[in-house]
Amino acid sequence: MKTLIAFLAIFATAPSNAAIEGISIPNAHVVTSTDQSAVLRGRAPKNTAEMNELINAGVTEFLIFKNDTKGEVAKEQAQLLKLGIQPQNITHIPFLWKDIKDFKAACAMTIQALQVIENATQAGRNIYFHCTVGEDRTGYLAGLWGIWTSIYDSETHALNEEMCPRGYEAGNPGKPYQNVVSKIRETLTPTYLKMANILASAKARGEALDISMCDQEPKVKVVPSVHYCSSGK
């Protein structure tokens, strides 16, 4: 079976932002990697063939970071089980991409997602996480994982290196502005900045990931020239 072992030997430094040989899923790439495990992100696998590409590359754990709108999450979970992925290695977190009105709930889901990724890497498992298109919620989580693991030293560093180049909001020039980009800027980006603040503060105090981080909601200021991906809009 084809694995990521040889790939990790080449891309042991993170972030690699490298495409993965044998995986055709759009936006799929390695976010971080060591000689023991890798964290991958990308678009939702649409069929068994794409899931097999990931499994054949060595992925043994999946994190579905999106709400189920038309039964697609349940379908993916069932397909992964049939392909041999263990139930405990399939996690679904119903995170929204817009209209985030409850920060504490969004924070708790984000912490849970980061814990899942952290546990996988510590156990030496390769994990793949995704939302629907693999750009906004996926970029959000990838940026925060990079901040938590000190790959990125600030929220803007993660935005400029991981999120915008991979299609976060206007980072994808073909993304509708009114119905998508503006909605992301209204709630997902402020949530990202708050979470980045929480994670940076927790790291400075030497704390582990914990839902108690969500007890206080930080105040942040979104600066368009700094925190928006470039689109000319």
The 8 nearest C-alpha neighbors of each residue, nearest first, counted from 0:
[[1, 55, 2, 56, 57, 54, 3, 52],
 [0, 2, 56, 55, 57, 3, 4, 54],
 [3, 1, 57, 56, 4, 0, 55, 5],
 [2, 4, 6, 57, 56, 5, 7, 1],
 [3, 5, 7, 6, 2, 8, 34, 35],
 [6, 4, 8, 7, 3, 9, 2, 10],
 [7, 5, 3, 9, 4, 8, 10, 2],
 [8, 6, 10, 4, 11, 9, 5, 34],
 [7, 9, 5, 6, 11, 10, 34, 4],
 [8, 10, 7, 6, 11, 5, 12, 4],
 [9, 11, 7, 12, 8, 15, 6, 32],
 [12, 10, 33, 7, 8, 32, 9, 34],
 [11, 13, 10, 14, 15, 32, 33, 31],
 [14, 12, 31, 15, 32, 11, 150, 30],
 [13, 15, 31, 30, 16, 12, 150, 32],
 [14, 16, 13, 17, 29, 10, 30, 31],
 [17, 15, 29, 30, 28, 14, 18, 161],
 [18, 16, 15, 28, 29, 19, 30, 10],
 [17, 19, 28, 27, 20, 16, 29, 26],
 [20, 18, 22, 28, 21, 17, 27, 29],
 [19, 21, 22, 18, 23, 56, 6, 3],
 [20, 22, 19, 23, 52, 56, 53, 55],
 [23, 21, 52, 20, 19, 24, 53, 27],
 [22, 24, 25, 21, 49, 27, 52, 20],
 [23, 25, 27, 22, 42, 26, 49, 44],
 [26, 24, 27, 42, 23, 41, 133, 132],
 [25, 27, 41, 42, 28, 24, 133, 165],
 [28, 26, 41, 40, 25, 24, 18, 42],
 [27, 29, 18, 17, 39, 16, 40, 19],
 [28, 30, 39, 16, 17, 31, 38, 15],
 [29, 31, 39, 14, 38, 16, 15, 28],
 [32, 30, 13, 14, 38, 29, 37, 15],
 [31, 33, 37, 11, 36, 13, 38, 7],
 [32, 34, 11, 35, 36, 37, 7, 12],
 [33, 35, 7, 11, 36, 8, 32, 4],
 [36, 34, 33, 123, 37, 124, 32, 120],
 [37, 35, 123, 125, 124, 33, 120, 32],
 [38, 36, 32, 125, 31, 39, 33, 126],
 [37, 39, 126, 31, 30, 29, 125, 32],
 [40, 38, 29, 127, 30, 28, 126, 37],
 [41, 39, 128, 27, 127, 129, 28, 29],
 [40, 42, 27, 133, 26, 129, 25, 28],
 [43, 41, 133, 132, 129, 131, 25, 26],
 [42, 44, 131, 129, 45, 130, 132, 41],
 [45, 43, 49, 46, 50, 42, 24, 47],
 [46, 44, 43, 49, 47, 50, 75, 48],
 [47, 45, 48, 49, 44, 50, 75, 78],
 [46, 48, 50, 49, 51, 78, 45, 44],
 [47, 49, 51, 46, 50, 52, 45, 44],
 [50, 48, 52, 51, 44, 47, 46, 45],
 [51, 49, 47, 53, 52, 48, 44, 54],
 [50, 52, 54, 48, 49, 53, 55, 47],
 [53, 51, 49, 55, 50, 22, 54, 56],
 [54, 52, 56, 50, 51, 55, 58, 22],
 [53, 55, 58, 51, 57, 56, 52, 50],
 [56, 54, 52, 1, 57, 53, 51, 0],
 [57, 55, 2, 53, 54, 1, 3, 58],
 [56, 58, 2, 54, 55, 3, 59, 53],
 [59, 57, 54, 125, 53, 126, 60, 56],
 [60, 58, 125, 57, 126, 124, 54, 84],
 [59, 61, 126, 88, 58, 89, 125, 127],
 [62, 60, 89, 127, 126, 128, 88, 90],
 [61, 63, 128, 90, 91, 89, 64, 127],
 [64, 62, 91, 129, 128, 65, 130, 90],
 [63, 65, 130, 92, 129, 94, 62, 93],
 [66, 64, 93, 94, 130, 63, 95, 92],
 [65, 67, 93, 94, 95, 68, 92, 64],
 [66, 68, 72, 70, 69, 71, 65, 93],
 [69, 67, 70, 66, 71, 72, 65, 93],
 [70, 68, 71, 67, 72, 73, 66, 74],
 [69, 71, 73, 72, 67, 68, 74, 75],
 [72, 70, 74, 69, 73, 75, 67, 68],
 [73, 71, 75, 74, 67, 70, 76, 63],
 [72, 74, 76, 75, 70, 71, 77, 67],
 [75, 73, 71, 77, 72, 76, 78, 70],
 [76, 74, 78, 72, 77, 73, 79, 71],
 [75, 77, 73, 79, 74, 78, 72, 80],
 [78, 76, 74, 80, 75, 79, 73, 81],
 [79, 77, 75, 81, 80, 76, 74, 82],
 [80, 78, 82, 76, 81, 77, 84, 75],
 [79, 81, 84, 77, 83, 82, 78, 76],
 [82, 80, 78, 83, 79, 77, 84, 76],
 [83, 81, 79, 80, 84, 78, 51, 47],
 [82, 84, 80, 81, 85, 79, 78, 86],
 [85, 83, 80, 79, 82, 59, 86, 88],
 [84, 86, 88, 87, 83, 80, 89, 60],
 [87, 85, 88, 89, 84, 80, 90, 76],
 [86, 88, 85, 89, 90, 84, 60, 61],
 [89, 87, 60, 85, 86, 61, 90, 84],
 [90, 88, 61, 86, 87, 62, 60, 91],
 [91, 89, 62, 63, 61, 88, 92, 87],
 [90, 92, 63, 62, 64, 93, 89, 65],
 [91, 93, 64, 94, 65, 63, 108, 90],
 [94, 92, 66, 65, 64, 91, 95, 67],
 [93, 95, 65, 66, 92, 64, 96, 108],
 [96, 94, 97, 66, 65, 93, 99, 98],
 [95, 97, 136, 187, 183, 94, 135, 98],
 [98, 96, 99, 95, 183, 182, 186, 187],
 [97, 99, 100, 186, 96, 95, 182, 185],
 [100, 98, 97, 186, 101, 95, 102, 187],
 [99, 101, 98, 102, 186, 105, 104, 97],
 [102, 100, 104, 103, 99, 105, 106, 98],
 [101, 103, 105, 104, 106, 100, 99, 190],
 [102, 104, 106, 105, 101, 213, 107, 214],
 [103, 105, 107, 106, 102, 101, 108, 213],
 [106, 104, 102, 108, 103, 107, 109, 101],
 [105, 107, 103, 109, 104, 108, 213, 102],
 [108, 106, 104, 110, 109, 105, 210, 103],
 [109, 107, 111, 105, 106, 110, 112, 104],
 [108, 110, 106, 112, 111, 107, 105, 113],
 [109, 111, 113, 107, 112, 108, 114, 106],
 [112, 110, 108, 114, 109, 113, 107, 115],
 [113, 111, 109, 115, 114, 110, 108, 116],
 [112, 114, 110, 116, 115, 111, 117, 109],
 [115, 113, 117, 111, 112, 116, 118, 110],
 [114, 116, 112, 118, 113, 117, 119, 111],
 [117, 115, 113, 119, 114, 118, 120, 112],
 [116, 118, 114, 120, 119, 115, 113, 121],
 [119, 117, 121, 115, 116, 120, 114, 122],
 [120, 118, 124, 122, 116, 117, 121, 115],
 [119, 121, 123, 117, 122, 118, 124, 36],
 [120, 122, 118, 123, 119, 117, 124, 36],
 [121, 123, 119, 120, 124, 118, 36, 117],
 [124, 122, 36, 120, 35, 121, 119, 125],
 [125, 123, 119, 36, 120, 122, 126, 59],
 [124, 126, 37, 58, 36, 59, 38, 60],
 [125, 127, 60, 38, 61, 58, 39, 124],
 [128, 126, 39, 61, 40, 38, 62, 60],
 [129, 127, 62, 40, 61, 63, 39, 126],
 [130, 128, 137, 41, 133, 63, 43, 42],
 [129, 131, 64, 65, 133, 137, 136, 43],
 [132, 130, 43, 133, 42, 129, 65, 134],
 [131, 133, 42, 134, 130, 43, 41, 135],
 [134, 132, 42, 41, 137, 130, 129, 131],
 [135, 133, 167, 166, 138, 137, 132, 165],
 [134, 136, 167, 138, 137, 139, 168, 133],
 [137, 135, 139, 138, 96, 130, 140, 134],
 [136, 138, 133, 140, 135, 134, 139, 129],
 [139, 137, 162, 135, 141, 134, 136, 140],
 [138, 140, 136, 142, 137, 141, 135, 143],
 [141, 139, 143, 137, 142, 138, 144, 136],
 [142, 140, 138, 144, 143, 139, 137, 145],
 [143, 141, 157, 145, 139, 140, 144, 138],
 [142, 144, 146, 140, 145, 141, 147, 195],
 [145, 143, 147, 141, 146, 142, 140, 148],
 [144, 146, 150, 142, 148, 143, 151, 147],
 [147, 145, 151, 143, 149, 144, 148, 150],
 [148, 146, 144, 145, 149, 143, 198, 199],
 [147, 149, 145, 146, 150, 144, 151, 143],
 [150, 148, 146, 151, 147, 145, 152, 144],
 [149, 151, 145, 148, 146, 14, 152, 13],
 [152, 150, 146, 149, 145, 157, 153, 156],
 [151, 153, 149, 146, 156, 150, 154, 157],
 [154, 152, 156, 155, 151, 157, 146, 195],
 [153, 155, 157, 156, 195, 158, 192, 152],
 [156, 154, 158, 157, 153, 159, 226, 225],
 [155, 157, 153, 159, 158, 154, 151, 160],
 [158, 156, 142, 160, 161, 154, 155, 159],
 [157, 159, 162, 155, 156, 163, 160, 161],
 [158, 160, 156, 157, 163, 155, 161, 162],
 [159, 161, 157, 158, 156, 162, 164, 163],
 [162, 160, 157, 158, 164, 159, 142, 163],
 [161, 163, 158, 138, 167, 165, 164, 160],
 [162, 164, 170, 167, 166, 165, 228, 158],
 [165, 163, 162, 166, 170, 161, 160, 159],
 [166, 164, 163, 162, 167, 134, 161, 170],
 [165, 167, 171, 170, 134, 163, 164, 168],
 [166, 168, 135, 163, 134, 170, 162, 138],
 [167, 169, 180, 170, 166, 135, 183, 171],
 [170, 168, 171, 230, 228, 172, 180, 167],
 [171, 169, 166, 163, 167, 228, 168, 164],
 [170, 172, 166, 169, 173, 174, 168, 167],
 [173, 171, 174, 169, 170, 230, 166, 175],
 [172, 174, 171, 175, 169, 176, 170, 166],
 [173, 175, 172, 171, 176, 169, 179, 180],
 [176, 174, 179, 178, 177, 180, 173, 172],
 [175, 177, 180, 179, 178, 181, 174, 169],
 [178, 176, 181, 179, 175, 180, 182, 174],
 [179, 177, 176, 175, 182, 180, 181, 174],
 [178, 180, 182, 175, 176, 181, 177, 183],
 [181, 179, 176, 168, 183, 182, 169, 184],
 [180, 182, 184, 177, 183, 179, 176, 185],
 [183, 181, 185, 179, 184, 180, 97, 178],
 [184, 182, 187, 180, 185, 181, 186, 97],
 [183, 185, 181, 188, 182, 186, 187, 180],
 [184, 186, 182, 183, 181, 187, 188, 189],
 [185, 187, 189, 188, 99, 183, 184, 190],
 [188, 186, 183, 190, 189, 184, 191, 97],
 [187, 189, 191, 184, 190, 186, 183, 192],
 [190, 188, 192, 191, 186, 187, 193, 221],
 [191, 189, 187, 193, 188, 192, 194, 186],
 [190, 192, 188, 194, 189, 193, 195, 187],
 [193, 191, 195, 189, 190, 194, 196, 188],
 [194, 192, 196, 190, 195, 191, 217, 189],
 [193, 195, 197, 191, 196, 192, 198, 190],
 [194, 196, 192, 198, 193, 197, 191, 199],
 [197, 195, 193, 199, 194, 198, 200, 192],
 [198, 196, 194, 200, 195, 199, 201, 193],
 [199, 197, 201, 195, 200, 196, 202, 194],
 [198, 200, 202, 196, 201, 197, 195, 203],
 [199, 201, 203, 197, 198, 202, 196, 204],
 [202, 200, 198, 204, 206, 203, 199, 197],
 [203, 201, 205, 199, 204, 200, 206, 198],
 [202, 204, 200, 201, 205, 199, 206, 198],
 [205, 203, 201, 202, 206, 200, 199, 207],
 [206, 204, 202, 203, 201, 207, 200, 208],
 [207, 205, 201, 204, 202, 208, 203, 209],
 [206, 208, 209, 205, 201, 202, 204, 114],
 [209, 207, 110, 114, 206, 210, 212, 113],
 [208, 210, 211, 212, 207, 110, 111, 213],
 [209, 211, 212, 107, 213, 110, 208, 111],
 [210, 212, 213, 209, 214, 107, 215, 208],
 [213, 211, 210, 214, 209, 197, 215, 208],
 [214, 212, 211, 215, 103, 210, 106, 107],
 [215, 213, 211, 212, 216, 103, 210, 106],
 [214, 216, 213, 217, 212, 103, 211, 197],
 [215, 217, 218, 213, 214, 193, 102, 103],
 [218, 216, 193, 219, 215, 196, 197, 194],
 [217, 219, 216, 220, 193, 196, 192, 189],
 [220, 218, 217, 193, 221, 192, 189, 196],
 [221, 219, 222, 218, 189, 192, 193, 223],
 [220, 222, 223, 226, 219, 189, 192, 225],
 [221, 223, 225, 226, 224, 220, 227, 219],
 [224, 222, 227, 226, 225, 221, 228, 184],
 [223, 225, 222, 226, 227, 228, 229, 221],
 [226, 224, 222, 223, 227, 155, 221, 228],
 [225, 227, 223, 222, 224, 221, 228, 155],
 [228, 226, 223, 225, 224, 229, 184, 222],
 [227, 229, 170, 169, 163, 230, 226, 168],
 [228, 230, 231, 169, 227, 170, 232, 163],
 [231, 229, 232, 169, 172, 228, 170, 171],
 [230, 232, 229, 169, 228, 172, 227, 170],
 [231, 230, 229, 176, 169, 228, 180, 172]]
